[in-house]
Amino acid sequence: MLSDLPFGSVLCYSPQGESEVSRRSRRARDGVKNGDTPTLQRFVEVLREKSAITEPLHGFFSATTLLVPMPRSAPLVKGALWPAQKICDAMAAAGFGRTAPLLERFVAVPKSAFARPGERPTVPVHFASLRMAQLDVAGRDLVVVDDIITRGNSVLAAASRLAEHLPQARVRAFAVIRTRSNQEISEIIDPVTGTITLFLDNGHRDP
């Protein structure tokens, strides 16, 4: 299991905030989670702006980056919405890499959004439920892409599974939106890079 994982994100949202910005952030969250095309197009525009040379995400992606969509919490059903893949496809169309669905969920885990904090699946639980969907991988720069990141348990487990099979690759994570719990926010567009660290079977995200 990886002990730490570099990550980036470009937006943030407040689950409980009551300000107008906090409420708008939840609408943005819903648009991303639902794979809303206009929302994803706007996200890509913001990502392009925040990848400029003076911005935190400069150099995070390249044309050769493999964008690995984070599997859903249950095995994928044919025709079902896969938000992470839609995000990857939108990013790939804008030149941020190539979509590479390398992972699959073969055992369902509880959805973190509906679980109490102490009942959310741990990193080992996520890890045990994921497997490689393909083993013949041409690429050394992999980014696990998800819609929302809170603690980072799921992406840390996914990155660990990739690193297990591709030990020479650089593996990182990216989420469109990161959660900022128990606080109001003043801006939805808030690009950062940071680290997810494994501690007692859970991820700890900074920032």
trRosetta pair geometry for C-beta under 8 A, 3 or more apart (Angstrom, degrees):
i j d omega theta_ij theta_ji phi_ij phi_ji
1 123 6.6 93 -155 133 134 126
1 124 7.2 -59 -84 -83 145 77
1 127 6.6 -70 -102 -82 102 161
1 156 7.9 42 -174 150 96 99
1 157 7.9 -34 -134 -112 100 58
1 160 4.8 -10 -137 -140 55 148
1 198 6.2 109 137 -107 116 169
2 5 5.5 75 121 -63 142 95
2 156 6.3 -138 69 -167 109 82
2 159 5.8 -35 11 108 151 106
2 160 4.6 -139 1 -89 90 85
2 163 5.8 97 -61 25 110 158
2 171 7.6 -125 -74 84 152 126
2 198 6.8 149 99 -24 60 128
3 197 6.9 -2 155 -152 67 72
3 198 5.2 -108 -143 37 43 111
4 195 5.3 -4 -175 -176 112 115
4 196 6.7 159 -157 82 58 49
4 197 4.7 -15 -104 -104 91 70
4 198 6.9 -125 -66 6 47 78
5 152 7.1 -177 65 169 124 131
5 155 7.0 -178 122 121 155 96
5 156 5.3 -162 3 -111 145 77
5 159 5.1 109 -124 75 136 162
5 171 7.3 -53 -135 113 98 92
5 172 6.8 143 179 -137 81 46
5 173 5.6 44 147 -2 123 115
5 195 6.8 142 71 -159 42 64
5 196 4.5 -15 60 58 99 100
5 197 7.9 -167 22 -71 68 33
5 203 7.9 -37 34 -132 119 120
6 172 4.6 -39 82 -126 96 104
6 173 7.3 171 95 29 49 72
6 193 6.8 1 -174 -178 97 102
6 194 7.6 168 -151 95 58 28
6 195 5.9 -41 -99 -99 49 70
7 149 6.9 155 170 -154 150 172
7 152 6.7 -128 -32 -122 161 129
7 155 6.9 82 -104 114 129 148
7 172 6.4 167 -89 178 42 84
7 173 4.1 -24 -107 75 98 95
7 174 6.4 171 -162 -81 72 37
7 175 7.0 14 180 3 120 91
7 193 7.0 173 92 -154 42 60
7 194 6.0 -21 63 68 85 72
7 195 6.9 140 18 -110 84 19
7 196 5.5 50 -12 -18 130 104
7 205 7.3 -50 53 -135 143 100
8 56 7.3 166 -138 127 108 103
8 57 5.4 104 -172 -109 144 96
8 60 5.1 -8 -17 -140 164 153
8 172 7.4 30 -1 154 92 125
8 173 7.7 175 25 95 57 56
8 174 4.9 -11 64 -113 86 87
8 175 7.9 -177 92 31 46 58
8 191 7.4 3 -176 -169 98 84
8 192 6.8 -175 -146 94 60 50
8 193 4.5 -27 -96 -101 88 77
8 194 7.7 138 -91 19 43 62
9 12 7.2 94 120 -72 127 73
9 149 6.2 -132 -73 34 138 125
9 174 6.7 155 -81 -164 54 61
9 175 4.6 -16 -100 71 110 81
9 176 6.8 38 -151 113 87 11
9 177 6.5 76 -172 -151 124 6
9 178 4.3 135 73 -30 168 105
9 191 7.2 -166 99 -137 48 50
9 192 6.0 5 54 53 80 85
10 43 7.0 123 81 -163 135 84
10 46 5.8 135 155 119 132 111
10 47 5.4 -88 -75 -91 166 76
10 50 5.5 149 -134 64 107 154
10 57 6.7 -18 -86 -41 96 151
10 176 6.4 -44 45 -158 97 48
10 177 7.9 -54 64 -77 65 45
10 189 7.0 -26 159 -147 80 70
10 190 7.7 134 166 66 34 43
10 191 4.7 -8 -127 -97 61 85
11 25 7.6 168 166 -143 105 90
11 28 6.2 -126 173 139 150 141
11 32 7.9 -173 59 -48 145 149
11 43 7.1 -74 -23 -122 131 96
11 46 7.3 58 -62 110 99 155
11 176 5.9 1 32 152 111 72
11 177 4.4 -38 86 -99 101 77
11 178 7.5 165 88 18 51 64
11 188 5.5 -5 -154 161 96 80
11 189 6.1 -45 -105 -101 73 44
11 190 6.7 80 -147 35 27 75
12 25 6.8 -26 107 -147 57 135
12 177 6.3 138 -109 -161 21 75
12 178 5.2 -31 -108 66 81 79
12 179 7.4 135 -159 -113 77 7
12 180 5.1 37 175 -16 122 116
12 185 5.8 -174 105 -129 113 155
12 187 7.6 66 46 95 109 71
12 188 6.5 -158 57 -153 63 42
12 190 4.6 -23 1 50 116 128
13 22 7.6 103 -169 -153 63 58
13 25 3.6 166 -126 153 76 109
13 26 5.9 122 -171 -74 125 48
13 28 6.4 -162 -84 70 119 104
13 29 4.6 -11 -50 -53 175 119
13 148 7.9 -53 37 -125 124 108
13 177 5.3 15 -5 -178 107 129
13 178 7.9 169 22 80 69 36
13 179 6.4 -38 68 -112 80 54
13 180 7.0 173 78 26 30 83
13 185 7.2 -124 -143 12 20 153
13 188 7.0 23 -84 -133 68 88
14 17 3.3 23 123 1 145 122
14 19 7.8 52 53 41 154 95
14 21 7.9 70 13 108 125 82
14 22 3.9 -49 61 -137 130 101
14 25 5.5 84 20 68 73 144
14 26 7.4 -68 69 -49 61 91
14 180 5.6 -42 -89 77 71 92
14 181 7.6 136 -146 -108 61 24
14 183 6.3 -115 -123 84 115 59
14 184 6.0 3 -111 -132 168 30
14 185 4.8 -165 -39 -6 115 103
15 26 7.3 99 -121 -94 37 109
15 179 6.3 13 -33 -152 107 109
15 181 5.8 -4 27 -113 116 74
16 22 7.8 -39 89 176 35 138
16 181 7.1 55 9 -158 107 64
16 182 6.4 22 43 -90 133 38
17 21 7.6 -36 126 84 141 77
17 22 2.7 -125 100 -134 120 157
17 23 7.4 -123 100 -40 87 55
17 25 7.4 42 55 41 128 128
17 183 6.7 -11 -75 111 110 37
17 184 4.2 121 -136 -109 121 58
17 185 6.2 -119 -30 8 170 75
18 22 6.3 23 24 69 14 139
18 23 7.3 23 -162 -50 32 99
18 184 7.3 -57 40 -95 59 106
19 22 4.6 97 54 6 79 103
19 23 7.0 -145 93 -4 42 85
19 184 4.8 72 -2 -150 125 121
19 185 7.6 -152 59 53 127 52
20 23 5.7 -55 -148 37 32 110
20 24 6.3 31 154 -17 66 106
21 24 5.7 -56 -147 39 32 110
21 25 6.3 39 151 -28 65 103
21 184 7.4 85 68 178 106 90
21 185 5.7 -122 120 90 117 78
21 186 6.1 71 73 -146 170 22
21 187 7.0 -48 -166 -73 142 16
21 188 6.5 -154 -172 -43 91 87
22 25 5.5 -49 -150 27 32 116
22 26 7.1 32 153 -18 61 98
22 184 5.4 -89 -52 -140 130 69
22 185 5.7 129 -86 33 77 84
23 26 6.0 -53 -159 29 36 109
23 27 7.0 36 146 -16 64 101
24 27 5.5 -51 -154 34 42 113
24 28 6.5 44 148 -19 69 101
24 188 6.4 -88 107 -56 104 138
25 28 5.5 -50 -152 35 37 114
25 29 6.4 44 147 -23 65 101
25 177 7.9 140 -176 -149 92 129
25 185 6.0 55 -43 56 157 136
25 188 4.9 -174 -96 -107 87 101
26 29 5.2 -43 -147 32 39 118
26 30 6.5 41 153 -20 65 100
27 30 5.7 -50 -149 34 33 111
27 31 6.5 36 152 -20 64 104
28 31 5.7 -54 -150 34 33 113
28 32 6.5 30 154 -16 65 105
28 39 6.8 156 -147 -149 61 116
28 177 6.9 148 119 -89 105 139
28 188 5.8 110 3 -165 161 140
29 32 6.0 -61 -153 37 30 108
29 33 6.2 21 156 -13 67 111
29 148 6.6 44 -147 -89 101 122
29 177 5.7 -146 -102 107 79 171
30 33 5.8 -58 -141 42 31 108
30 34 6.0 19 162 -10 66 114
30 36 8.0 45 118 -14 69 131
31 34 6.1 -65 -142 45 25 103
31 36 4.0 -69 -160 38 80 136
31 38 7.6 -69 -164 79 130 81
31 39 3.2 164 149 -86 125 161
31 40 7.9 -153 144 -35 96 63
32 35 7.7 32 177 -69 31 31
32 36 7.4 -61 -58 32 22 91
32 39 5.8 -128 -63 138 55 130
32 40 7.1 116 -118 -78 64 74
32 43 6.8 86 -99 -63 105 148
32 83 6.9 78 149 -171 65 128
32 87 7.3 35 -164 -84 92 118
32 147 4.9 151 139 -160 107 105
32 148 7.3 131 100 -54 129 84
32 176 5.1 -169 -146 93 145 151
32 177 6.0 168 40 -9 164 123
33 83 5.6 -49 -153 -101 38 161
33 147 5.3 119 -90 148 61 156
33 148 6.8 -5 -76 -25 103 117
34 39 7.9 80 63 35 91 148
34 81 7.4 -33 -160 -179 46 160
34 83 7.3 36 8 -97 5 116
35 40 6.9 -2 -162 -41 50 132
35 81 5.5 -151 4 -161 141 115
35 83 5.0 -141 -61 -112 91 71
35 86 4.2 69 -136 53 110 169
35 87 7.8 -113 -112 -42 76 72
36 39 4.0 63 83 14 107 117
36 40 6.6 169 84 -13 54 86
37 40 5.8 -59 -144 39 31 108
37 41 6.2 33 158 -21 66 106
38 41 5.6 -53 -146 36 32 113
38 42 6.4 33 156 -18 65 104
39 42 5.8 -56 -152 37 30 110
39 43 6.4 35 149 -22 64 105
40 43 5.3 -48 -146 33 36 117
40 44 6.5 38 154 -20 65 101
40 86 6.4 -101 -89 141 159 102
40 87 6.4 -144 -130 -104 116 59
40 90 4.4 -139 160 -76 119 167
41 44 5.8 -52 -151 33 32 110
41 45 6.7 35 150 -19 63 103
41 90 7.0 -127 -76 -150 48 126
42 45 5.6 -52 -152 33 36 114
42 46 6.5 34 152 -16 66 104
43 46 5.7 -58 -151 38 32 109
43 47 6.2 34 151 -21 67 107
43 87 7.6 -46 101 -134 151 92
43 90 7.2 65 74 120 109 145
43 176 5.6 -21 -152 -146 144 119
44 47 5.4 -51 -143 37 33 115
44 48 6.4 39 154 -23 64 101
44 90 5.2 -130 -57 153 128 105
44 91 6.4 -166 -109 -91 101 52
44 93 7.7 -28 -131 74 160 95
44 94 4.7 176 -171 -43 124 156
44 96 7.9 -140 -139 -12 93 132
45 48 5.8 -51 -152 31 30 112
45 49 6.7 29 150 -16 62 104
46 49 5.6 -55 -152 37 35 112
46 50 6.0 16 156 -6 70 113
46 189 5.8 -135 -154 -120 133 117
47 50 5.9 -65 -138 49 29 99
47 51 6.1 31 159 -26 65 111
47 57 7.1 -74 -157 104 72 161
47 91 7.1 -46 101 -114 166 93
47 94 7.4 105 80 103 119 155
47 96 7.0 -19 135 -75 135 149
48 51 5.9 -59 -145 31 27 111
48 94 6.4 -113 -66 175 112 132
49 52 6.4 -27 -179 -19 40 110
49 55 7.4 124 133 -68 58 162
50 55 4.6 -171 -166 173 51 148
50 56 6.9 -15 176 47 100 81
50 57 5.1 58 128 30 91 122
50 189 7.4 -163 -60 -176 134 105
50 191 4.1 160 -174 -53 141 155
51 55 6.2 -74 -61 75 6 130
51 57 4.8 -62 -94 103 66 103
51 58 5.7 124 -175 -93 50 48
51 59 8.0 168 -165 -1 85 33
51 60 6.8 -109 -121 34 97 99
51 61 6.8 -45 -128 38 140 104
51 96 7.8 -148 -73 -106 164 107
52 55 4.8 85 55 -2 75 114
52 58 6.3 -48 98 -84 29 106
53 58 5.2 87 -129 -130 27 148
54 58 7.1 108 26 -40 16 143
55 58 5.3 129 63 -37 71 93
55 191 6.1 25 176 83 107 152
56 191 4.7 176 51 123 116 102
56 192 5.7 -45 141 -122 164 24
56 193 5.3 -170 166 -5 105 91
57 60 4.5 -56 -166 4 74 134
57 61 7.6 11 167 1 102 92
57 191 5.3 -88 -20 -175 109 132
57 193 6.7 149 -89 -53 59 103
59 62 7.8 0 -156 -58 50 93
60 143 7.8 78 158 -101 90 146
60 172 7.6 -132 -164 112 88 156
60 174 7.2 110 156 -90 130 127
60 193 6.7 -163 -90 -90 124 125
61 65 4.9 -90 -151 8 72 157
61 91 7.5 -125 -131 177 161 119
61 96 4.3 -5 153 -163 158 84
61 97 5.5 -103 -162 -36 108 106
61 143 7.0 -55 -99 -11 86 159
62 65 5.2 128 51 -29 64 95
62 97 6.9 72 74 -82 43 83
62 141 6.8 31 42 97 109 162
63 95 6.1 -42 -98 -172 86 80
63 97 6.8 167 -159 -94 20 39
63 98 8.0 49 170 -33 56 90
64 97 7.1 -26 89 -127 17 75
64 98 7.6 -20 -150 2 29 109
64 139 6.8 176 165 -132 86 92
64 141 6.1 85 107 42 91 124
65 96 6.7 -42 59 154 130 63
65 97 3.3 -68 79 -102 91 124
65 98 7.2 165 84 21 53 66
65 139 7.9 80 -164 -167 22 125
65 141 4.9 -75 -110 114 64 113
65 142 7.5 142 -167 -105 71 19
65 143 5.6 10 179 1 119 116
66 97 6.3 -158 -70 177 9 121
66 98 5.9 -34 -112 69 56 88
66 100 4.0 -16 -169 14 103 146
66 102 7.3 48 152 -28 131 129
66 137 7.4 19 -109 -168 173 109
66 139 4.2 85 -34 141 128 164
66 141 6.6 147 14 86 78 61
66 142 4.9 -26 69 -107 107 70
66 143 7.1 165 81 24 54 67
67 88 4.1 161 126 -142 124 101
67 91 5.8 150 -107 84 162 130
67 92 6.1 -131 27 -61 141 97
67 96 7.0 65 -65 108 132 95
67 97 4.5 131 -35 96 98 128
67 98 6.5 -177 16 79 89 30
67 99 5.2 -44 73 -99 106 47
67 100 6.3 135 59 19 48 79
67 143 5.8 -23 -112 70 56 99
67 145 5.2 10 -172 -17 91 136
68 88 7.6 -158 58 -103 6 144
68 100 5.5 -40 -85 80 69 89
68 101 7.1 121 -148 -115 61 25
68 102 5.0 -47 -126 30 113 106
68 103 6.2 67 175 3 115 105
68 142 5.6 24 -18 -172 125 100
68 143 6.6 175 21 82 83 41
68 144 5.0 -41 78 -101 108 55
68 145 6.5 155 68 11 47 80
68 158 7.2 174 119 157 125 122
68 162 6.7 -128 -33 -82 178 143
69 82 6.5 63 153 150 148 115
69 84 3.6 134 -164 121 90 103
69 85 4.2 -19 -88 -73 169 62
69 87 7.2 137 -115 56 97 92
69 88 4.8 -99 -66 -14 95 138
69 99 6.9 14 -30 -154 105 96
69 101 5.6 -19 37 -103 106 80
69 103 7.9 -146 78 52 59 94
69 145 5.7 -41 -103 67 47 98
70 84 4.5 -160 45 -104 72 163
70 103 7.6 -13 -133 73 36 133
70 144 5.7 71 -73 175 88 97
70 145 6.4 -136 -14 84 86 43
70 146 3.9 10 8 -87 148 90
70 147 7.9 -119 51 1 122 66
70 154 6.1 74 -167 134 131 118
70 155 6.1 -64 -97 -90 132 79
70 158 5.7 -113 -121 -45 83 167
71 76 6.9 -109 -149 -43 94 104
71 84 7.5 -84 -56 45 14 145
71 103 5.5 -113 -27 115 111 99
71 104 5.7 116 -94 -145 141 29
71 105 3.9 172 137 -26 140 97
71 130 6.5 167 32 -115 136 99
71 158 7.4 169 18 -103 87 123
72 76 6.2 118 29 -84 115 78
72 80 7.7 -65 0 120 163 130
72 82 6.2 -113 -36 -123 111 76
72 83 7.9 104 -86 24 96 85
72 84 7.7 -163 -60 11 66 112
72 105 6.3 -106 70 18 57 144
73 105 6.9 156 174 -154 13 169
73 108 6.3 52 138 -158 74 75
73 109 5.3 -106 -164 66 86 77
73 110 7.1 -52 -177 118 135 16
73 111 4.8 -141 0 -87 173 70
73 112 7.7 -165 -93 -5 132 73
74 105 6.4 155 147 111 9 137
74 108 3.9 4 -113 -111 81 105
74 109 7.8 -154 -72 30 56 50
75 104 7.3 36 -131 168 75 98
75 105 5.5 -144 -82 96 47 85
75 106 6.0 44 -89 -126 109 32
75 107 7.7 40 -46 -48 98 12
75 108 6.6 -79 -4 -61 75 82
76 80 6.1 -160 -165 56 71 120
76 82 6.2 0 -125 -82 124 121
76 104 6.9 -91 8 -145 110 94
76 105 7.1 115 -26 46 76 95
77 80 4.3 81 66 -25 87 128
81 86 7.5 -23 -166 -23 82 132
82 85 4.1 33 107 18 116 116
82 86 6.7 153 87 -16 65 84
83 86 5.6 -59 -151 37 36 111
83 87 6.3 36 154 -20 69 104
83 147 4.7 -7 128 -54 132 135
84 87 5.6 -52 -150 35 34 114
84 88 6.4 36 152 -20 66 104
84 145 5.6 146 -165 103 94 84
84 146 5.5 -38 -103 -116 118 43
84 147 6.1 -112 -75 -32 70 82
85 88 5.4 -50 -146 37 36 113
85 89 6.2 38 154 -21 67 104
85 99 6.7 70 -153 -157 74 132
85 101 6.4 2 -104 -84 113 115
86 89 5.7 -52 -145 36 31 112
86 90 6.5 32 154 -18 64 104
87 90 5.8 -56 -150 36 31 110
87 91 6.3 28 153 -16 65 108
87 145 5.7 -158 102 148 118 124
87 147 6.3 -177 -39 -86 146 73
87 176 6.1 -118 -134 -47 139 122
88 91 5.7 -58 -148 40 31 110
88 92 6.0 32 155 -22 67 107
88 97 7.9 -66 -159 85 84 108
88 99 4.2 107 136 -110 117 96
88 145 5.1 147 -75 63 91 150
89 92 5.6 -51 -142 36 30 112
89 93 6.4 34 156 -22 63 104
89 99 5.4 -3 -77 -56 61 147
90 93 5.8 -53 -150 33 30 113
90 94 6.7 18 153 -9 61 109
91 94 5.8 -67 -153 43 33 105
91 96 4.1 -66 175 60 93 129
91 97 6.4 6 128 42 110 91
91 99 8.0 127 65 -68 92 85
91 145 7.1 -142 15 -124 153 158
92 95 7.8 79 -176 -48 31 12
92 96 6.6 -92 -79 59 31 75
92 97 5.9 -71 -99 84 74 59
92 98 5.5 74 -129 -121 118 31
92 99 4.9 -76 -36 -27 149 86
97 143 6.9 -159 -36 33 173 120
98 139 7.9 -142 58 -92 117 144
100 137 7.3 81 179 -136 139 101
100 139 6.8 -109 -65 20 168 159
100 142 7.5 -89 71 -125 137 92
101 104 7.6 54 160 -67 98 82
101 133 6.0 -23 129 62 84 154
102 132 6.2 -36 165 -146 83 77
102 133 5.8 179 180 42 26 94
102 134 6.0 -93 -130 50 65 86
102 137 6.3 27 -117 -96 131 128
102 142 7.6 -42 23 -140 154 131
102 162 6.6 69 106 -106 137 103
103 130 5.5 -7 -170 -169 115 111
103 131 7.2 151 -151 80 68 30
103 132 6.5 -58 -101 -111 58 40
103 133 6.0 151 -142 -9 2 99
103 144 7.9 13 7 -119 144 104
103 158 5.7 -46 -73 -147 178 100
103 161 6.3 95 -115 93 121 136
103 162 7.1 -73 -61 -63 116 92
104 130 7.2 153 79 -151 35 65
104 131 6.1 -25 63 65 83 77
104 132 7.8 36 19 140 83 12
104 133 4.3 98 -21 -74 107 105
105 108 7.0 70 149 -93 121 43
105 109 7.5 -107 -155 6 126 94
105 129 5.6 8 -151 143 83 100
105 130 6.0 -41 -98 -96 58 68
106 129 6.7 -169 55 -176 61 59
106 130 7.6 134 13 -121 81 19
106 131 5.6 5 -4 15 126 116
107 128 7.1 -29 52 120 140 83
107 129 4.1 -114 67 -129 93 86
108 129 7.2 -107 56 -153 4 135
109 121 4.4 16 175 -75 129 159
109 125 5.9 119 -127 141 129 106
109 126 6.2 -47 -30 -94 172 61
109 129 5.1 -126 -41 -14 110 171
110 114 7.1 -120 174 74 93 95
110 115 5.0 88 132 -68 127 127
110 119 7.0 -36 91 141 160 96
110 120 7.4 -139 90 -134 112 41
110 121 5.8 166 50 -42 84 99
111 114 4.7 53 82 22 106 103
111 115 6.7 174 87 -19 51 94
112 115 5.6 -65 -139 35 35 112
112 120 4.6 42 -130 -140 88 111
112 121 6.7 -93 -74 27 89 86
112 150 6.6 -161 139 32 139 138
112 153 7.3 155 -89 50 142 124
112 154 7.2 -115 -21 -34 137 118
113 148 8.0 65 -76 76 112 149
115 119 4.5 -136 -177 96 105 96
115 120 4.7 147 94 -84 132 61
115 121 7.5 136 9 -16 170 66
116 119 4.5 64 56 19 84 111
116 120 7.5 -131 84 -36 39 75
117 120 6.4 -34 -157 -10 30 112
120 151 7.4 134 107 16 153 137
120 153 6.7 157 135 15 114 157
121 125 4.1 -128 -166 93 94 132
121 126 5.4 115 129 -53 122 82
121 129 7.9 -31 -170 5 151 140
121 153 6.4 163 94 130 75 143
121 154 7.6 64 81 -76 116 83
122 125 4.8 100 52 5 72 103
122 126 7.2 -136 97 -1 40 87
122 153 6.3 -133 -166 -147 27 132
122 201 4.2 -3 -171 152 135 108
122 202 5.8 -86 -134 -75 82 71
123 126 5.8 -56 -150 39 33 110
123 127 6.1 36 153 -25 67 108
123 153 5.0 -133 -73 -152 66 79
123 156 5.2 -47 -123 94 119 118
123 157 4.9 180 -162 -65 67 94
123 160 7.4 80 175 0 110 147
123 198 6.1 -56 11 -123 171 105
123 201 5.6 -160 36 -175 92 55
123 202 6.3 174 -17 -105 97 24
123 203 6.0 115 -69 -41 116 85
124 127 5.3 -53 -141 36 34 117
124 128 6.2 33 161 -20 67 104
124 157 7.5 -173 -73 -108 12 114
124 201 5.7 -50 2 -142 105 103
125 128 6.1 -55 -149 34 28 108
125 129 6.7 18 155 -14 61 112
125 157 7.9 -68 71 -97 50 155
126 129 5.9 -72 -154 39 31 107
126 130 6.5 17 158 -16 69 116
126 153 5.7 147 -12 144 143 92
126 154 5.1 -162 -134 -114 151 55
126 156 7.8 96 74 70 142 76
126 157 3.4 166 101 28 113 169
126 158 7.3 -64 150 -39 119 70
127 130 6.2 -71 -150 36 29 106
127 157 4.1 -133 -62 -151 70 101
127 160 5.7 -33 -111 81 118 129
127 161 6.1 173 -145 -57 75 97
130 157 6.2 137 11 136 138 106
130 158 6.0 -146 -146 -101 170 66
130 161 4.9 -109 107 -44 120 164
131 161 7.1 -139 -112 -164 23 138
132 135 5.6 78 129 -79 142 72
132 161 6.8 -172 -56 155 76 107
132 162 7.8 119 -94 -99 96 54
132 165 5.4 41 -63 -32 145 168
134 137 6.8 129 108 -65 95 83
135 165 6.5 -116 -131 -173 83 135
137 165 7.8 94 11 121 135 114
137 166 6.0 -51 72 -85 142 133
137 169 7.8 -27 115 -64 133 146
139 142 6.4 106 119 -68 116 83
139 169 7.0 44 111 -123 70 124
140 168 6.6 -57 -129 120 101 90
140 169 5.0 -159 -152 -120 49 70
140 170 6.3 54 149 13 77 83
141 169 7.0 -158 -61 -166 19 89
141 170 5.3 -4 -113 62 62 106
142 159 7.9 157 108 -128 112 77
142 162 5.6 -148 117 170 156 149
142 166 7.0 92 -13 86 146 150
142 169 5.3 35 1 157 113 134
142 170 7.0 170 29 86 69 54
142 171 4.9 -14 73 -109 106 72
142 172 7.4 162 92 28 57 62
143 171 7.8 162 -86 -160 32 49
143 172 5.1 -20 -110 75 78 88
143 173 6.6 141 -165 -112 69 17
143 174 5.1 18 173 0 120 112
144 155 4.9 158 105 -150 132 90
144 158 4.7 125 -131 104 149 126
144 159 5.2 -110 -8 -66 137 83
144 162 7.1 -157 -61 -8 108 144
144 171 7.2 35 -19 -176 98 94
144 172 7.4 -153 23 101 75 40
144 173 4.6 -24 64 -111 98 78
144 174 7.3 166 81 26 50 63
145 173 7.7 168 -77 -161 31 59
145 174 5.2 -16 -108 71 72 95
145 175 7.4 148 -162 -90 51 40
146 149 5.9 108 80 -65 126 85
146 154 6.7 111 -100 94 153 120
146 155 5.5 -109 -13 -70 135 113
146 173 7.2 -2 7 -172 105 103
146 174 7.6 169 27 90 65 48
146 175 4.7 -25 73 -104 89 90
146 176 7.7 -122 101 8 50 76
147 175 6.7 17 104 -157 16 86
147 176 5.5 -23 -152 29 48 116
147 177 6.8 -1 157 31 63 97
148 175 6.1 44 -172 -173 9 127
148 176 7.3 -40 -68 58 45 87
148 177 5.2 -24 -108 76 69 99
148 178 7.5 134 -163 -106 58 26
148 179 6.4 53 -179 -45 103 96
149 152 5.5 28 -169 -85 108 71
149 155 6.4 -27 -112 -1 112 137
149 173 7.4 112 -97 140 143 125
149 175 3.6 -160 -18 -12 109 164
149 177 7.4 176 23 92 70 50
149 178 4.9 -29 68 -110 96 76
149 179 6.9 -140 93 5 46 84
149 205 6.6 132 144 -100 111 154
150 178 7.7 149 -88 -163 30 64
150 179 4.3 5 -107 28 75 139
150 181 7.5 50 -149 -39 100 118
150 205 7.5 -170 133 1 30 142
151 196 7.7 96 149 -143 57 110
151 202 6.0 -47 167 175 147 99
151 203 4.5 130 142 76 89 91
151 204 6.7 -36 -161 -90 88 33
151 205 5.9 -172 -161 -14 32 104
152 155 5.5 -63 -160 51 72 103
152 156 5.2 75 140 -29 91 106
152 173 7.1 125 -148 92 104 162
152 196 3.6 -137 144 -128 161 138
152 203 3.5 -122 80 137 90 149
152 204 7.5 -57 41 41 119 11
152 205 4.7 136 -21 -69 124 103
153 156 6.0 -65 -148 37 23 110
153 157 6.4 20 159 -16 63 109
153 202 6.0 -50 -87 -146 108 65
153 203 4.7 -155 -70 8 49 110
154 157 5.9 -58 -152 37 30 109
154 158 6.3 27 153 -18 66 108
155 158 5.4 -51 -142 39 36 113
155 159 6.0 38 157 -19 68 105
155 173 4.0 82 163 -135 135 144
155 175 7.1 -108 -49 -55 151 106
155 196 6.9 123 84 15 107 168
155 203 7.7 53 58 -88 80 170
156 159 5.9 -52 -143 39 28 109
156 160 6.3 33 153 -23 61 107
156 173 7.5 -58 -65 -40 50 152
156 196 5.2 -131 -72 122 111 133
156 198 6.3 153 176 -74 145 93
156 203 4.6 173 -11 -84 145 126
157 160 5.6 -55 -149 34 30 114
157 161 6.6 31 153 -20 64 101
158 161 5.8 -52 -152 32 33 110
158 162 6.6 31 151 -15 65 104
158 173 7.7 109 71 -101 110 111
159 162 5.6 -53 -150 38 35 112
159 163 6.2 35 153 -19 68 107
159 171 4.7 143 -159 145 94 123
159 172 7.3 2 -120 -140 134 4
159 173 5.8 -83 -54 -57 131 103
160 163 5.6 -53 -143 39 31 111
160 164 6.4 43 153 -30 63 101
161 164 5.6 -46 -152 24 32 118
161 165 7.1 10 158 -1 62 105
162 165 6.4 -73 -156 46 31 95
162 166 5.7 -30 169 36 73 112
162 169 6.9 -75 151 78 103 137
162 171 5.1 150 95 -116 124 140
163 166 6.5 -77 -119 67 25 71
163 167 6.3 62 178 -104 66 51
163 169 7.1 -137 -107 66 58 94
163 171 5.1 -109 -66 14 93 151
164 167 7.4 -5 -159 -67 13 83
166 169 4.0 12 138 4 116 125
166 171 7.4 125 83 -59 111 116
173 196 6.8 0 41 8 141 134
175 178 5.8 109 84 -71 126 72
178 192 7.3 -49 17 47 149 120
178 205 7.1 -171 -154 155 124 153
180 183 5.5 -65 146 62 100 110
180 185 5.6 105 67 -73 142 116
185 188 7.0 97 117 -79 133 49
185 190 7.5 -103 -167 -26 124 148
187 190 5.2 127 98 -63 107 99
192 207 5.5 -83 -176 49 158 112
194 205 6.7 79 105 -180 133 76
194 206 5.0 -154 179 101 125 54
194 207 5.1 -154 -78 12 153 58
195 205 7.8 173 93 -148 41 47
195 206 5.6 -6 60 60 80 95
196 203 4.7 -8 -178 -166 110 117
196 204 6.9 150 -159 69 58 38
196 205 5.1 -21 -102 -96 81 69
196 206 7.8 166 -87 21 35 66
197 203 7.0 132 66 -156 35 61
197 204 5.0 -28 63 60 89 95
197 206 7.1 12 -1 7 108 111
198 201 7.5 10 -170 -101 94 13
198 202 7.5 149 -150 77 57 27
198 203 6.3 -40 -93 -96 54 58
198 204 7.9 164 -95 15 8 83
199 202 6.3 -34 71 67 69 75
199 203 7.9 98 25 -134 75 15
199 204 5.2 7 21 -9 121 125
